[in-house]
Structure formats: C-alpha cells, structure tokens
Amino acid sequence: MVQQQSRHERQDDDEQDSHQSETARTTAHDKEKYNKFMEELDELLPQTEGEAKLIWEGYIQKGGQ
C-alpha cells in the first residue's frame, strides 16, 4: 500500500510539473502576443496632440462616422 501511494504521488508530481511547464509556455506566448499587439496599437494611435486633433476634426467633418 505504501508503494502504491508513492507511485501515485510521483504521478501527481509529474502531472503538476507538466502543468507548470505548459503554464510557463502559455504565459510566454501570451506576453509575446501582448507586446506585438501593443506595438501595432502604437502605430495606429496618434503620436502627438496635433495628430489627434486632425483625426478628431476629420471625424467630425465626416459626420461622426
């Protein structure tokens, strides 16, 4: 009975290690996707108040569409 418990404990440890590795890979992938998204967003957003004003004025001239 003691041997069965230690076999089960080892299996649980292996599953936990596997889950932690998967979580680390997912987290790294998510961070990479987030960073790429933020870079793309920075390119789309106005960089200065002047650019923002021009975009807003164009939006208003088009009737808010």
N, C-alpha and C positions, 0 to 999 in steps of 0.2 A: 504494500500500500504506500509506503514511503517512496518507493521508486516511481510509482505512478504519479504521485504529486510532483516530484521533481521533474519528471518528463513534461507534465502539464505546465509547470512553472516555466520551464525552458521554452516551451511553445508560446506561452503568453509573452515572455520576454522578446522572443524573435518577432512576434506579431507587433509588439509595441515599437521595437527598433525599426521595423519595416514601415510602420505608420509614421514615425518621426521623420524618416528619410523622405517619404512621399510628401509630407507636410513641408519640409525644407525645400524640396524641389518646386512644389507649387508656389510657395512664398517667393522664391527667387524669380520664378516665371511671372508671377503677378507684379512684382516690383519692376521687372523689365517692361512689361506691358504698360504699367502706370507711367513710367518715365518716358516711354515713347509717346504715349497719349499726351502728356504734358508738353513735350517738345512740339508736337503737331499743333496743340492748342495755342502755344505761344506764337506760332507762325500765323495763326488765324486772327488772333486778338490784336487790336490796335496797340502800338508800342508807345504812343505819346497821346497827350490830351488833344493835340491838334488833329491827329488821325481819328480819334474817337469822335470829335466834333464833326469832322467831314462825313463820317459814316452816319452819324445821327441825322445830320442835315439832309443827306441823301435819302435816308429812310423816311423822313418827314415829307420831303418833296414827292416821294412816290406814294404818298397817302398812307403811310404806315404799313406797307405790305412788303 
